[in-house]
Amino acid sequence: MKKRVLICLIASMAVMYNLSAKDKDPVLMEVGGDKVTLSEFEYLYHKNSQQQIEKEPLDKYVDRFVVYKLKVADAKAAGIDTTKSFVKEYTMYRNELARPYLIDSTAIDRLALETYERMKREVDVAHIMLPTGDWAIREKSRQKLDSLKQCIENGQDFAELAKAYSIDRSARVNGGDMGYLTVGRTPYSFEHAAFTTPVGQMTIVQTDYGMHLIKVLDNRPSQGEVCVEHILKMFPRNANDSIMNVLTAEMDSIYDLVVNNGGNFEEIAKIESDDRGSAQSGGLLPWFGAGRMVPEFEKVAFELKKGEISKPFKSRYGIHIVKKLDNRSIGSFEDNLDNIMGMIKMDERAAIPQKERIAQLKKEYGLKENSKFLELVGAEVEKYGGVYDSVLIERLQKIDCEAFSFADKKVNSKEVTAMLNHSVKLNPDAIVKYVENLMHSKEDKMIVAYELENLPVKYPDYRNLLNEYYDGMLLFEISNRNVWDKANKDREGLEAYFQAHKDNYKWSEPRFKGYLIYASNDSVLNAVENAIDTLGSDTLFVSLRKQFKGNIRIEYQLAKKGENAVVDEIAFGGKKAENPGRFPVYFAYDYKVIEQPEEAIDVKGLVTSDYQSQLEEQWVAQLRNKYKVKINKKVLKQVQ
């Protein structure tokens, strides 16, 4: 807890100061061999000033800053910054801080506006879906969809082909027609194709679910959302005509009751509806828009007027009666912003801002691909007959040339071919493309890593905040070792400190000091009292708990009058304590009433705090003697 608080105090109120306009960043001081620049000091000094009610004089802050840096230097000398736990946690913080710099914020804005514009429309889409998997399966599916597309363009019925070939089982019923879709209801690649393909046209797209041939049937303005209640009688599995007639009659009676005979829709829904989830709330369903319900239900819900109740109608699930409560439009961009940002974070859109930032970085760092590399790959594939196996992989891994370069990095082809996967199944025509994709993946990773290393140079605000985290983590760990944890564990030191400063710890009232032993009944209590005489004091409570298990409770008490009813009864002449529950009987063991603290444990919190202060003073004195501090007073005068 202390660690989080300390780091948050250092970093949570960060104010970003962009110092890039300065041509030079002189060294203000050296502490234990570590150099502190003017910009780093000013950054922390200004932030400290903003956290103070009254601005701290510069000379006092300089002294506190030096102590802070002395502790950091001591932590480095102790090797804390090289431990696995430190490196892991620091890397996590660094990556979190770097995230905003590794995405294109304009892409997020563009996606948000694009999503909102699509919210204004609904697209009626039909699709035929075929399997996806490794390259061979994907390619086979793509070729089949190309053929089906050609057949449809030549006059064959889309719905019949969907029933015959689509692996989407609903196509057997709906001929592939998905009804009207709204934004965010399908994978982004599917959505993008649906919203950008003209009405009547078709396109092929791949998602995580399969390869799709999409046909856009209609495109209309958004109908918004509706709120309805419903009563449902579900079709039993393999229901015959007789059962269907019975259900129809039941729903006709229910309709007559709620429309013509004053029946309460909500109360009847609670009793009669087979949709038990909504029945509990009177048949109420969450607000919904196009594409979220089966077409038959959706059509009725949107066509009803507010307050109107539908006649019974059928869907694939059963027979429904719907009561429309309200409808609403999509609202403004601001109204939908939280929902839009949630969509962007949850689907394929989330990767787009980083991809676009990587593309920008490739241009910035002058990434160049060596065409010779892929030519050599193609030559090897052709020479070996296009069979992708361990022999070809070994031949490809012997290629030795530059694959790509950027900034001051030159990447050899072996770093790319080392990524070849033996288990991938590839068509001869796909091998070169596969290697090219691996190269692009390598480029992306290296560009991001390179930018990550250069962020502190490019962005002073990021550098300063990163340094805070780094130093803050070191400061916590070294302080814990030398002060906080040390004081808590050093019982002899605490006791010695207490005895030397006993007059500093006085009470105005006496305290009960001892143990209260509670029992489940009188018999257990008597047994405990008898057992105490036969057990050694060193393991007394362990033995008692083991022997009596859940029938007793033992607690140590250091309490003054009024803090504990049982203590008041036993030690301070109070009335009989009311102690109902599992342990109604009790007695005090090894107790006394003391006027003033006898040992450190009696005032542990206060003594520990004071002892920590003493350890802190001693440690700082040692640090001042151990490490050299040099301050450039001319540079100090530049502090603003």
N, C-alpha and C positions, 0 to 999 in steps of 0.2 A: 504493500500500500504506500509506504514511504517513497518507494522508487517512483511510482506513477505520479505522486503528488509533486515530487521534486522536479521531474522532467516536465510536467505540465506547467509548473511555476516558471520554469526556464523558457518554455516554448509556446504555451497556449495563447499568449497575448501578443504574438509576434507581429511587428509592424514592418512591412517590407520597404527597405530603402534601396533604391536602385542607384548603385554607385558607378555604373559603367561610364558615366561622363568624365570621371577623373582619369587623367592620363597615368598617374602614379598612385601607388598605394604603399606609402612608406611604412617601415617597421617601427612600431611605437615602443615595443619592449620585447625583451627575451626573458623567458622564465624557464629555468631548468633546461636551457638549450632550445626550447620551442619559441618560435617567433610569432608575435601577435601584431597584425597589421593595424593601421589606423582605422580602416573600414570596419574590421571586426569589432574593435573596441567601441567605436562610435555607435555601431548597430546595437550593442548590448547596453551601452550607457543611455542612449535615447529611450530604449525600451524600459529600462529600469526607471527612468524619470517619469514615464507615463504611468507606471504602476505605483508611484509615490504620491501622497497627498501634497507634500512639500518636496521640492526638488533637492536631492542630496548634493552637497558640495562635491565638486570634482575630486578634490584631494582625498576625501573619505571614500568615494567610490573606487578610486584608483587602488587604495589599500585593500579594499574588499575584493577587487578584481584580481589583484596579485595573489591573494590567499586562494582564491578559486582556481587560478592557473597553477599554483604550487601543488594543490591537491591532484589536479589532472596530471601534472608531471609525475607525481608519486605513483599514480595509478598505472601510468605507462611504464615506469621503472619496475613495477611489480608484475608486468606482463599481462595485465587484465585485458588489454585491447587485442591480445592474440588468442584468447581462449575461444573455444568453439561456441560456447553460449553467447559470448559478447558478439562475435562475428555474425552469428545467426540473427540475433535480435537487431543489430545495427543494420544489417542488410535488409531486413524486413522494413524498418523505418525508412531507410533510404529509398527503397522501391516505392513505398507509399507516397513519400514526398515528391518523387520524380514523376509520378503518374500524370499530373496535369501537363507536364512538359513533353510527354511522349504521345499526346493525342492532338488532333487538329480541332480546336474548339469551334472553328467555323463550320466544320463538318457536322458537329452536334447541332448547331443552330439550324443548319440546312435540313438535317433529318427531322428535327422537331417541326419545322414549318411544313415539310413534305408530309409528315404524318397527319398534321392538322388538316391540310388541304384534302387528304384522302378521307379523313373523317367526315367530310362534307358529302361524300358520295358512297354509293353501294353498287357493287358489281356482281352481276349474275354470271357465274362461271360453271362450265362443265369440264371435266378432266378424265383422261385415261391414265392410269398409273401402272407402271411396270417396275420390276425390282431394281434396286441399286446394290452395289457391293464392291467387289474389286473391279479393276479396269475392264476386264473381259465382260463381266456382267453388265456394267454400265454401258459399254459400247454396244453390246447386243441389244439392250433396251432402247438405246438411242436410235439405232438403225431400224428397229421395229416400229418405233413411234414415227420416224420419218416416213416409213411405208404407209402407216395408218393415216398420217396427215395427207399424203398424196391421194389415198383412196377417198378420203372425205372430200377433198377438193375436186375429185372426179365424180362426186355425186352420191357416194355411199353415206348411210345414216350414222351420224356420230353416236347416238344413243345405242344403236344395235352393236356397233363395234366396241363400245365401252362395256356392254353386257358380256360380250364374248371374250374380251382380252384383259380388261382392267383387274388388277389384284385388289382394288378397293371394293370390298364385298357389297357395299351399299349401291354400287353401280348396277347390280343385278335388279335392283328395285327402281332406282332413279335414272338409269341410263347415264350415269356420270354427272348429272346436274347437281351441283352443290347448293343451289339457291343463291340468294343475294348474300354477299360477303361484306363485312366491314373491316376496317383496318385493325391489325393486331390479332386477327383470328386464325391466320395461317403463318407458316414460316415466311420470313421476309422475302426470300427469293421468289416464292410462289406469289406472295402479295404484290411484289413489284411487277411481275409479269402480268398479273391480272389487271392491275390498275394502269398499266402503260400500253397494253395491247388494244388496238381499236376493236370496237364491237364488230362481231362477225369474223374476226381474224383468229389465227391459232399461233401458238408458240410452244417450244419445248424448253423445260426448265428442270433442273435437278434440285432436290431437297434431301434432307436426312431420311425422309420416308420413302423416297423412290424417284424415278424419272417420270415426269408428267407431260402429257400433251394437253395444253390448256386451250379452251375455246371460250372467248368472251361473248356471252349471249345478249347482255344488256348492261347499261350503265346509267344510273339514275341518281338524283339528289337524295341525300340522306333523309330517312323518315324519322330520325331521332330514336328515342327509346320510349317504351311503354311499361306501365306497371299494372299487373293484372292479378286476379285471384282465379283459381280454377278448381273444379271438382273432376276427378278422373276415375273411371272404372276401367281397369286394365284388362286386356285380352289374356285369358289363360293360354298357356302353351297348347298348341294343336286344338284350339277351340273349334267346335263344329257349329253348324248353322243354328242348332237349338240353343246352345249357350249364347251365341251372339244375339239371338232374338230376346233372350232373357235380359242380357245387359242393356240392350236398346230400350226395352220396356222400362227397366229400372231408371235409366237416365231420363226418359220421357216423363216419368212420374216426378223425379227430382226437379226437372225443369218446370213442370206445372206448379210444383209446390213453391218454388222461389219466385216465379214470375206472376202467377195468378192467385196464389193463396197465402201470400204474406210470409212465406218461410224466410228465415234469416240465412243468407248465403253462407256466411262465415261459420255459423254453428252447424249447419248441415255439412259443410266441407269437413269440419273436424270429425264428424261421425261417419260420413259416407265415402270420402275420397280415399282411393287406394294409394295416392301419393302421400305417404305418411310424413315425409319431410316437410311438405308445405301444409298438410292438413292441420298440424299442431298450431299453426298461425292462421287458421281460417282459410287455407288455400292460397295464401299470399306467396308470390314468386318475386325474386329480385328483379330490378329494372333490367330490361334487355332490349337489344337492337337487332337488326337484320342478321341472319346467319347463326343465331344462337339457339333457335328452337327449330323443330321440324317444320317444313314449309306450311303444312296444313294449319298448325297451331299459330304460327307467326302471321299468316294471312288474316285469320279471324281476329287476332289480337289487335292488329293495326287498323283493321277496317271498322271495328266497333267504335261507337261514340262513347265519350266519358260517362260512366255510370250505367252503360247498356250491358245487358246479359245476352250471350249468344244462345242459339238453339244448340242441342247436342250435335257434335260432329266427330268424325273418326280421324285418327292418325294411326301410324304404325304401332303405337303403344296401347291404344284403347279408345274409349269414347270420352270426350271432354265437354264441359260447360265452362265458359269463360266469362268473367265479369271484369270489365275494364275500369280501372280506377283513375288513371292519369296518363298523360304523355308529355314529353319534353324534347326540346331541340338539343343539339350537341353543345351549345354554349360557345363562349369566346375562347380564343387561344389561351388566355390566362386561366380560365376556368378548367381547362383540360391539361395544363402544363405538367402537373404532377403525374397524371396518368400517362401522358406522352413520354416523359422521361423514364417512367417505369418500363414502358414498352421498349424503348431504345436500349435500356440496360439488360433486358431479359432475352432478346433474340439476336439474330445475325447482325442487326444494326450496331450492336455493341462493338464489333470488331472494326467497323468502317473508319471511325475517327483515327484509330491507331494506324490502320493501313495507309490512310492518306498522309498521316504525319511521316511514316516511314518513307513513302514515295518522295515527300519533300526533302527529307534528310539525304536520300540517295542523290538527289540533284545538288543539294548543298555541299555534299562531300565528294562530288564528282565521280560517282560510281560508274565504272566501265567494265563491261563483260568482254572476255576474250573469245571471239567467235571460233578461234582455232580449237578450243577445248571441245565444244559440241560437235565440231566437224570430225575430230579424232574419235569421239564417242560413236558417231554415226558410221565411221569407217570400220571400227571394230565390230559393231553390230552387224554390218553387211558382210564383213569378212568371216564372221562366225556363223552366219546363217540366221541371225535374228532369234536364236534360242536363249532366253533369259535363264541362266542357271549359274552354278558356282564357278564354272570355267569362264564364262563371259564376265562375270563379276570380277574374277581375278585379273582378267585381261584389262578391264576398264580401270581397275585400281593401280595398274602399272603405268597408266598415262601420267606423264610428268610435265605439266605446263601451268602457266598462270590461268586461273579460272576467271577471276575478277579482281578489281582493285578499287580502293576508295581512300581518300585522304592520304595517310602515310602507310596504308596497309596493302600488301600484295598477298592474295590468297591462292595457294597452290591447289591444283585439281584434286590432289590426294585427300585434301580436307573435305571435298565434296563426295568423292567416290567412297570414302570411308563410311558414309551414311547409307549406302546401298543395302536394301533389305532383301535377304535371301528368300523370304517366304512370299514375297509379292509375285503375283501371276501377271505377266505382261504379254500383250500382243507385240510382235516385232515392230509394228509401226509406232508403238507407245513407249519404247525404251528410251529413246532420246528425249522425249517430252518428260518422262519420269525423272531423268537425270537433271534436266533443266529446272524442273520444279524443286528438286533437292537443292540446287544451286541458289534458287531464289529464296528458299527457306533459310539457307546459310547466310545469305546476304542480309536478310531481315534481322536475324539474331545478332549478327556482328555489328550492324548499323546501330541497333538499339543499345548494345553493350558499349559501343564507342561513344554514343551520345550520352549515355549514363555517366561515363567517366569524364566527359567534357562539360557536363551541366554546371559544376561549380565554377568553371572558368567563364562560361557564357553568361551565367545568371548570378550576380552577387547575392541577391535576396535568397536564392536557393542555397548557395554556399554557406551563408551565415546561419540559416536555419538548420542546415545539416550539421554544421560544426556544433551548434547548441545541443542537438541530440547526442552527438558523439561525446562531447565533454560531459554532458549531463549524466549519461550512462556510466562513464568512468567515475565521475564524482560520487554518484550514489554508491557504487560498489566499494570504492576505497574508503568512503566515510563509514559504510556499514562495517567494514573489517576493523577499522581503527577506532571507531567511536560507538555507533549504535549497537551493533551486535556484540561487540566486545564488552560493553558495559552491562548488557543483559546477562551475559554468560559468566562474567567475572564475579562470582559470589564473594570470594575473599576480598577482592578490591572494593566491592560495594560495602561490605561490612566494615572494612578498615576506614573507608571514607565516612561512613555513618558515625563510627565511634569517635573519629577526629572532629566531627562537626555536629555532635549530638545536640548542642544548644540551639542549633538552627531548626530543630524539629520538635515543636512543642504542641501539646493538645490542651484545649480548654476544658475537655471533659474526659473522664476515664473510658476505657474500652474493655469489652469482653474479648478474651483471646483464647481460643480453644476449638474443640470439635463438637458438633452436634450429630448424634447418631439417631436416626429415625427407624422405626420398625413397623411392620404391617399389623402386628397385634402384640398383646402383652406377653404371650408365650415366647414369641421370637425375641422380644426385648429382654426377657429374663435370660434366655439362652445366650444372647450376645454379651450381657453383663458377666455371666459366668465364664464364657469363653475368653474374655479379655484377660482374665487372671492367668490363663495357661499359655497365652501366645506371646512370643517375643515382640518387643516394641518396634524392631526394625522392619518387620513384615506384617505388623498387626493388621493394617487396613486391607492389604492385599489378601491376607488369610481370611479375614471376616467376609469380604466380598465374595471370595471363592466358596466359603462354607455356606453362607446364607443367600447367595446369588441375588435374585430380584426381590428378596423380602426385606432388605434394608437399604438405607441411603445415608451416606456419610458426607458431611460438608464442613470445611474449615471456615470459621467465622472470626472476623476482627470487626466488631461493631460497637458503636456507642448507643446509649439509650435512645429508643425510638426508631432504630433502623431495622430491628428484627423482633417480632413479637415473642418468639421462643426465648431469645436472648434476654429480653426484658423480663420475662417470667422467671428465668433461672437466676439471673445476675443482678437485676435492678429492681426487684420487688414488684414487678408488673402483674397484671391479672393473668389468669389462665389463658394461654394462647389457643385460638381457634385454629385447628389444623386438620380439617377433613381431608379425605382423599385416601390414597393408598398407604400412607405412613402416618397414622394418627397418634402414635405414641413415640416418646423420645426421651433422651437423657443427654447430659453434657459430659464430655470426657476430656481429661487432661486440660482443664481450663483454669483461668484466673482472670481477675480484673486488674488491669494495670493503669496507673495514672498517666504515664508518659511512655513513648516508644522505647522498647528495650533493644531492638535489633533492626537491621536494615529492612527486613521483610515487613515490619510494622508500618513503614512509610515508603514502601518500595518505589512507587511512582515518582515521588519527589526526590528521593535519594538517587534514583537512576538518572533522572534529568540533570541533577546537579553534578553527578559523577561524569556524565557524558560531557558536560560543559568543561570540566577539568581536563578530561582526556583530550577534548578539542583544543584547549589552550596549549597543552603540552605538545600535542602533535604539530600544531602550527609553528610553535617555537622550534621544533626539530626541523620542520620543513624550511624555515628561514635560514637555518644554519647549513642545511644539506644542499640546497639549490641556489645558484646564483640568479640574481634578478638585475637586469639592466633596463633602465627607462630613458628613452630619448626625450629630454625635456623640450627640445625645440619642436619635435613632432607633437608632443602633448599640447603645446600651445595652439595647435591647429584644430583641436577638438572643438566641434561646433554644437 
